[in-house]
């Protein structure tokens, strides 16, 4: 399994929404980063949504369709 970055999010909630959408289509993902500061300042690091390289095209198409 070789992971590739599908998308980067400044908002960790948006990253979780995208992750859930892909999971509903049977695509496994991993999120890196996107930690929330304890002072309520929002995300300190971007959340990187990763997928297996074999799922990249399908996952990108799903997220692009959702943006329309």
Secondary structure as a PSIPRED ss2 file (coil, helix, strand):
# PSIPRED VFORMAT (PSIPRED V4.0)

   1 X C   1.000  0.000  0.000
   2 X C   1.000  0.000  0.000
   3 X E   0.000  0.000  1.000
   4 X E   0.000  0.000  1.000
   5 X E   0.000  0.000  1.000
   6 X E   0.000  0.000  1.000
   7 X E   0.000  0.000  1.000
   8 X E   0.000  0.000  1.000
   9 X E   0.000  0.000  1.000
  10 X C   1.000  0.000  0.000
  11 X C   1.000  0.000  0.000
  12 X H   0.000  1.000  0.000
  13 X H   0.000  1.000  0.000
  14 X H   0.000  1.000  0.000
  15 X H   0.000  1.000  0.000
  16 X H   0.000  1.000  0.000
  17 X H   0.000  1.000  0.000
  18 X H   0.000  1.000  0.000
  19 X H   0.000  1.000  0.000
  20 X H   0.000  1.000  0.000
  21 X H   0.000  1.000  0.000
  22 X H   0.000  1.000  0.000
  23 X H   0.000  1.000  0.000
  24 X H   0.000  1.000  0.000
  25 X C   1.000  0.000  0.000
  26 X C   1.000  0.000  0.000
  27 X C   1.000  0.000  0.000
  28 X C   1.000  0.000  0.000
  29 X E   0.000  0.000  1.000
  30 X E   0.000  0.000  1.000
  31 X E   0.000  0.000  1.000
  32 X E   0.000  0.000  1.000
  33 X E   0.000  0.000  1.000
  34 X C   1.000  0.000  0.000
  35 X C   1.000  0.000  0.000
  36 X E   0.000  0.000  1.000
  37 X C   1.000  0.000  0.000
  38 X C   1.000  0.000  0.000
  39 X C   1.000  0.000  0.000
  40 X C   1.000  0.000  0.000
  41 X C   1.000  0.000  0.000
  42 X C   1.000  0.000  0.000
  43 X E   0.000  0.000  1.000
  44 X C   1.000  0.000  0.000
  45 X C   1.000  0.000  0.000
  46 X C   1.000  0.000  0.000
  47 X E   0.000  0.000  1.000
  48 X E   0.000  0.000  1.000
  49 X E   0.000  0.000  1.000
  50 X E   0.000  0.000  1.000
  51 X E   0.000  0.000  1.000
  52 X E   0.000  0.000  1.000
  53 X H   0.000  1.000  0.000
  54 X H   0.000  1.000  0.000
  55 X H   0.000  1.000  0.000
  56 X H   0.000  1.000  0.000
  57 X H   0.000  1.000  0.000
  58 X H   0.000  1.000  0.000
  59 X H   0.000  1.000  0.000
  60 X H   0.000  1.000  0.000
  61 X H   0.000  1.000  0.000
  62 X H   0.000  1.000  0.000
  63 X H   0.000  1.000  0.000
  64 X H   0.000  1.000  0.000
  65 X H   0.000  1.000  0.000
  66 X H   0.000  1.000  0.000
  67 X H   0.000  1.000  0.000
  68 X C   1.000  0.000  0.000
